[in-house]
């Protein structure tokens, strides 16, 4: 749906900038899942802040690369700076959610 060219016959309702909301939630989800994967794979031995930093940095770099590839190497897609912003904000907010989820106030602990 999101990766195919626009087709007016497939969308019934137009919501301005809805694609940015989709970008945000994809990267929010990727950030949360990436941090949880890092926790599980290392059994919590790597500090939470390092896992978060690596996940967010990786997602931001990935988001930039995808937009550059879309802009330069496809004829039916275009890269947009605002997509990069939405991706980055989603990744950062997802990491803040993980930080809150595993804060000292929560019963969840980072170390397994």
VENHU-V282486 format. One record per residue. RES is the residue in three letters. OMEGA is omega in whole degrees, 0 to 359 (none if undefined). BURIAL is 1 if it has 9 or more other ideal C-beta (glycine too) atoms within 8 Angstrom, else 0. Layout:
BEGIN
{{RES:OMEGA:BURIAL} {RES:OMEGA:BURIAL}}
END
This chain:
BEGIN
{{UNK:186:0} {UNK:186:0} {UNK:179:0} {UNK:179:0} {UNK:179:0} {UNK:177:0} {UNK:184:0} {UNK:182:0} {UNK:183:0} {UNK:182:0} {UNK:181:0} {UNK:183:0} {UNK:178:0} {UNK:176:0} {UNK:182:0} {UNK:176:0} {UNK:179:0} {UNK:179:0} {UNK:178:0} {UNK:176:1} {UNK:178:1} {UNK:177:1} {UNK:180:1} {UNK:184:1} {UNK:175:1} {UNK:183:1} {UNK:172:1} {UNK:181:1} {UNK:179:1} {UNK:179:1} {UNK:180:1} {UNK:181:1} {UNK:178:0} {UNK:178:1} {UNK:178:1} {UNK:176:1} {UNK:178:0} {UNK:178:1} {UNK:183:1} {UNK:183:0} {UNK:182:0} {UNK:183:1} {UNK:178:0} {UNK:182:1} {UNK:176:0} {UNK:183:0} {UNK:180:0} {UNK:183:1} {UNK:179:0} {UNK:178:0} {UNK:179:1} {UNK:181:1} {UNK:181:0} {UNK:181:1} {UNK:182:1} {UNK:179:1} {UNK:179:0} {UNK:180:1} {UNK:179:1} {UNK:178:1} {UNK:178:0} {UNK:180:0} {UNK:178:1} {UNK:180:1} {UNK:180:0} {UNK:180:1} {UNK:178:1} {UNK:179:1} {UNK:179:1} {UNK:183:1} {UNK:188:1} {UNK:189:0} {UNK:175:0} {UNK:178:0} {UNK:184:0} {UNK:178:0} {UNK:176:0} {UNK:176:0} {UNK:180:1} {UNK:178:0} {UNK:181:0} {UNK:173:0} {UNK:178:1} {UNK:179:1} {UNK:180:0} {UNK:178:1} {UNK:183:1} {UNK:179:1} {UNK:177:1} {UNK:179:1} {UNK:181:1} {UNK:179:1} {UNK:176:1} {UNK:179:1} {UNK:176:1} {UNK:176:0} {UNK:177:1} {UNK:179:1} {UNK:178:1} {UNK:182:0} {UNK:181:0} {UNK:178:1} {UNK:180:0} {UNK:180:0} {UNK:182:0} {UNK:176:0} {UNK:178:0} {UNK:179:0} {UNK:181:0} {UNK:181:0} {UNK:182:0} {UNK:none:0}}
END
